[in-house]
Amino acid sequence: MGTIDPNESIMNYAMDQIKNNLVWDFNVEKEFINRKKGYGFVIDLRNCTPFLVLYKMAQYVSVSHNCPQQPPQELMLEALRERGVSLEESGLYNINSQLRTWIEENILK
């Protein structure tokens, strides 16, 4: 997978590279336990606004990039509600099955 450039855009990644290295069972809360390399999708909640981001994981570092195509806000808000997350709690959060379906149908198509 090479090194990570935090200034690199998601658009620079080959979609096949992302698809072939997706870690769907990635749990951001356990990122450093049995660390996996690859890509995951997570919700980045900042300034009370959720963003879908591609999360690139390497051996010793991770970096996230906003996805150029964002799902409806309501999908991300529902995923956060399911986890009991308040919009004031900035951080990275796992996606739910509805967001996974949206990603598969809209980003990975």
PyMOL commands that set and color helices and strands:
alter all, ss='L'
color gray80, all
select helices_A, chain A and resi 10-12+15-20+28-30+73-82+97-106
alter helices_A, ss='H'
color red, helices_A
select strands_A, chain A and resi 38-46+49-57+62-66+91-94
alter strands_A, ss='S'
color yellow, strands_A
deselect
rebuild
show_as cartoon
